[in-house]
């Protein structure tokens, strides 16, 4: 099983990369990205893992990696495979994300 990233998640990943490279350098970004990729692989291996976030949207789940929360769900249009919907900093107001920002579904 593979994991796909929504456009919003890809944008989140690009933002994380830019910030990390600017703040801590390319080597730190590569290290952090390897960890994120490992988290994505874990989601692909077991799409039912993680914290239930159905309060935000039906079927939504999340896992934490480092300082980020990875939101994902099985999406019928993607063959019921998991799709990473957003990758947000843990300090982000999660309720605002669900109500005022498109969570990506």
N, C-alpha and C positions, 0 to 999 in steps of 0.2 A: 504494500500500500504506500502511496506517495502523499505528500502534503503539498497543497497549493497555497499561495499567498494571494489575498485579495489586493486590489490596487491600493487600498488604504494601508494595509499591512506592509506592502512594498514601500510605500511612502514613509511609513514609520521606520522601517529598517534603514532606509536611506538617511533619514534625519538622525537616527542613532549613530550611524556610521560617520556622518559629517561632524557631529558633536564630539564623538569619541576621538576621532583623528585630530580635530582642532585642539581638544583639551588635553589628551593624554598620548597622542601619537598613533601611528599606524600599527605598531606591534601590539599595543593594547587593544586596538580595534580587532585585529586578527584573532587574538586570544578570546575576546568577548564573542566574536562572531562564531568561532568554533563551538563555544558553549551554547549559543542560541541554536545553531544547527543541530547540536545534540538534543536539545529540547524538542526541536521540530521532529527529529527522528523518533523520539519517545512518543510523541503524539501520533505519528504514523503507525507505530507498532501497537499502540493501545489508545485508540481514539475515545475510549470511555474513561480514560484516566483524568485526573485533575479535579478541580473544584467545580461543582455545579453552579452555574450562573444564570439559571432559568428565570431569576427575578428580572434580569435585563432583557432576555429573549429566550424563547423556547429552544432547548437543545444546546444552548451556549455553555461552554466550559472554559476553564482557564488553568494555566500552570504558571508558576513563577520561575524566572531565571534572573539571577543577579538582582538588579534594581528594576526589572521590568515584569509586567504581567502580559502573558500571551493568551489572547482570547481566540477560541476556535470552536467550530461546530461541524458536524457532518452535514453536507449540503447536497440535497437531492440532484440539483443541476450538475454537480460534480461527480455523479455516480455514487452518491452517498459516502464519498471519501471526505476526510477532514480538510477543512480550509481554515488557514490562519486568517482571522478577520482583522485583528488589531494587535499591535505590540506597543504598550503604553508604559510610561514610567509609573512606579508604584505610588508616587505621591499625587498622581493625577486624581481628580475628583471622579470616581467611578460612576456615581449617580448622574453627574453632569454629562459624562460620556454617553450614558445610555439614553438620556432624555434630550440632550441638546446637540449631540454630535452623532453623525451616522456611524453606527457601530460596524457597519459593513455587510449587513444581511440583505 
